[in-house]
């Protein structure tokens, strides 16, 4: 019996090839549908406030063992003054999340988290203004603790994020810059001063480990 090396020498080489149907008809053959990523210019393309007091975050990044999902939860939770446990993530779903170019090196945090931080800050800004109208209290006299907005000095005047949102999309327009790995958005809300952080920088359990184990 000839060895593989001998066979290739005698055959003059080996050519391996394959072909798929024409790209124009392949999606029809495989039952796939063409989808378009949501516009990153809309706040609700990045973040949604649910009636059950959770925050759904949509990101083009994925967690393949780097702990990205935990870090992104912390970043959003910090800007919104809620517990990271109340942040849920939709990761890398091309039908639902903005196109952030995938993952590579440490870009998921230093670049990929920037639009999420800014979107969360803008969501907080929008929610504070909704609360101001509902409570009849100026924004500067409002405070937020664990997703509940209250009038300073009068806790009886309060309203939660979930009550405010009530299923209504926060569809404020955002300023978009860059694309792919460098995609960023900015809105009316400004991120916190890092000196005031209470969630980011803290060690919390990895969100991805329990289901993996």
N, C-alpha and C positions, 0 to 999 in steps of 0.2 A: 504493500500500500504506500502510495506516495505521500510525503509530508506536505503540509500547506506551502512551505517555502518552495519545494520542488515543483508542486503543481503550478504555482504562480510563475516560476521561471519558464516552465514548458509552455504555459498558456500565453506568455508574453505580457502578463499584467492582469489586473482585475478592475473592472469598471462596475460601479454600483450606482444605480440611478432610480429615480421614482418620479411619478408625475401625478399631479392632482388635476381635476377638471379645470377648465378655464375659470379664472378668478371671478368673472362676472356671473357665472352660474353656480360656482361652488357653494355659496351660502344657501341657495335654494336646495341643492342636493343634500346638504347636511342639516337643513331645517333651521339654520341660524338667521337671526334678524340683525339688520344694521342698526346700531344705536349711536346716539350722539351724546357725548358727555355734557352734563348741565353747565350752564354759563357760570363761570366763577364770579361774575359781576353781581350776582344776587346773594344776599346774606343767607337765605335758606338753602343755598347750594352747599353751604358749609356746616350749618348748624340749625337744629330745630328744637324748640321747646315743647315738650309733650305735656299733656294734661295730668299725667301721673307724676309730675315734678322731676322727670328725668330730662337730660339733655342728650339728644342724638347728634353725634358729630360725624360728618362725612369727609373722608380724606382719600386721596389717591394713593397714599402710602400703605404698605402692608407690613405685618410683623412676622418675620421669618426667624425669630429667636433672639432678636436684639433688645427686646423690652420696649419697643417703640409704642405699643398700645398703652402701656402703663404711663410712660412719659407724656404722651399726648393727652391722656385723661387728666393728668396733673396740671398741665399747662392751661387747658380749658377751664378746669375747676377753679384754678387760681383767679382767672379773670372774672369769673361769674360768682365767686364767693359761695361755692357749694363743695360738697364732699366728692372726691373722685369716684366714689362708688355709684354716684348718680349720673355718671357720664357713660354713655354707650357709644360704640364706634361702628361705623360701616367702613370697612377697609378695602381699598382697591377694587371696588365694583364699578366697572366701566359704564354701566347703565345709570349709576346713581351719583358717582363722585367726580369732582373736578379732575382733570388730567394734570397730575403733578410729576409726570415723567418717570414713575417707578421709584425704586430704592437703590442706593449705592453708597458705600462708605458710611459716613455719619450724616449724610445730607437730610435724612428723615427728620432730624431734630433741628440742626442749625439753619436749614433752609425750609424744609417741609412744614415745620411748626409755625413759621412766621405768619402765614395767612390764617391759620387756626387761631393763633393768639389775637390777631387783629379782628377776626370775625367775632370771637368771643367778647372782646372789648366793645365792639359795636353792638352786639346783642344786649349787653349790659346797659349800654347807653339807651337803646331803644326801650328796654323794659323799665328803666328808671323814669323815662318820660311818660310811658303809659301809666305807671304808678302815680306819677305826679298829677296827672289828669284825674285818675280815679279817686285818689285820696284828698285832692284839693290842697296839696302841699308842694311848695317849690322843690325842685330837684336837689338843690344844695342842702335842703333840710331833711333829706332822706338818707337812710343807711341800709345796708344789705348784710344779712347774716344767714348763711345756709339756705340761700334761695328765697328768703322772705324779705321783702322791702318794707321798712317801717319808718314812721316819722320819728325823728330824733326827740327823745323825751316823752313820747306818747306811743307806746307799743300797741295800744288798742287800734291805732290807725295803721293797719298793715295789710299786705296782700302778697301772695306767693307768685313765683314765676309761672307755675302751671295755671293758676287762675287767670293771670293776665293774658297769657298766650291763648288759652282756650281753643287750641287748634288752629288759630289764625297764624298764617305764615309770616315770619319776619322777613319781608322781601325788600328791605332797603337796598339801594344800589351801592355798590362798592367800586372804588377805583382800582383797576387791574393794571399790574405791571409785570413784565417778564412772561415766561412760558416754561412749561415742563418743570425741571428741577428748580428753576428760578422764579416760578410763578408766585406772585404775592398780591394781596389785596389790602386795601385800607378803607376804613369807613369813618364815621363821625366819632366813634369811641376810641379813646387813646388807651393803650395798655398801661398797666400799673408800673410804678417805679419798682425795680427789683428789690430795693431796700425794704419794701413793705410785704414781700412774699411770705406766706405762711404755709403754702402747699408745695410749691416748686422748691426743690432742694431737700425735701424730706424723704426719708426712706419708707416706702410703703410696699406691701406684697405685690409681686409681679402678677398682673391680671391674666397673663397667658399661661402660667405654669400649671395651675390646677387642672384645667381641661386637657392639657397635653399629658400630664402625668396619669 
